[in-house]
Amino acid sequence: MDIESNGVETMWENGRDEFVDISEKELEKILVDVRDKEDIILTNHSIKKINERPLQFEWIYNSLIAKFPNYVEKQGLNLFKLHYEHPCKVFKDLIIIIAVGKKIIKVVTTYEQDIGRRG
């Protein structure tokens, strides 16, 4: 089951008008504009997973605000899998799956992954 068919498109407060096709180039511009936590929305699912896994909220925020991903995979119209350097583990990536609207970033889920699985 892909992320889109798992209910992500129903997250937008204003309906489908926020559910637009975003290119990787447009994503770069959006990520540069992320300045603080108010620019990032954590879904209930992502909050649950951060609490269940050996992750910290600050890692997610710091990665999206202060870093650029090592690798980006487009997974749907507005869904991206971002690979960031893990803040504590050398051979792991911090994966952040985001849904991007015209003006918002929603964290769908996050987890650790071996760096050998990039791309």
N, C-alpha and C positions, 0 to 999 in steps of 0.2 A: 504494500500500500504506500503510495507516495504521500508526501506531506500535504499537498494541496487537497487531496481527497480525505484527509484526516481532520478537516474542519478549520484550517488556518484562515481561509478566506472569510470566515464568519467573524473573525476577530475585529474587523475594522468598525469603528464607531459610526462612521458615516456611510457604511455600506460599500458596494463595489466600486464607487468612484475613487476610493483610495487603493483599490487593487489593480495596479497598472504594471505593464511590462517595464522592467528596469534593466538596463544593460550594465555590464561590469564597469564600463567607463562612468556611467551615471552613479553607480554604487560608490566608486572612489570619491566623487564629489560629495556625496551624502555623508560618507564616513569622515571626511575632512571637516565637515560642518558640525559633527557631534562634539559638543563642548563640555557637557556635564550630564549628570544622572537624569535630569528632567527631559533630555532628548531621547531617553531609552525607556521602553516599557517592557517589563518582565511579565510574561503570561503566567497564569496559575500553574501550568504544566512546567515551565522552566523553573519557577520557584520551588516546586515540589522536587524536581530532579537535582537542583543545586543542594537542597537539604539532604537528599538521599545519598548523594555521591560525595567523594572527597574533594569538594570544590568550595570556593568562597565567592560571595557576591562581589567583593571588591575586585577579584580577578576578572570577572566579566566586565564590570564597569571600566576598570583601568585599561583593559585590552581595547574595548570599543572607543574609549575617549582618547587614549594617549599613544596607541600603537596602530600600525598598519598590518593586516594579516600577511603571513608568509605565503599563503596560497588561498585562492578563492575558487569555489565551484558553484556555478549557477545550477539550481535544482528545480526551478519553476519560474513562472513569470516574474515574481518578486521575491523568490526564496533563494537564499545563498547559504552555503556552508563555508564558514570562515575558519581557517587554520591559523592559530596564533601560537607563538612560542609559549610553552607551559612555564609559569612563573617559578615552579619548584622542581620540576622533573626534566632531566636533560633529554631523554629519548621519547618524550611525549609531546603532543600538541594539545592545546586547549581548543576544542571545537565549539564554535558558537553558531547555531543555526538561527538566521534572522529572516523576518519578513519585513520588507521595506515598502512603505507607503510614500506618498508625495512629500510628507514632512515628518515622518516618524519611523523609528526602528523598533520592532518588537522582537524580543528574544523568544524564540519558539522552544528551544532546548539547548542544552550544553553538556559536554562530556569530555573525557580524556580519550586520546587515541595515539597509537604508536606512530612516530613520524614517518616510518616506512610506508604507511598507507596513504600518504599524500598523492593526489592525482591518480 
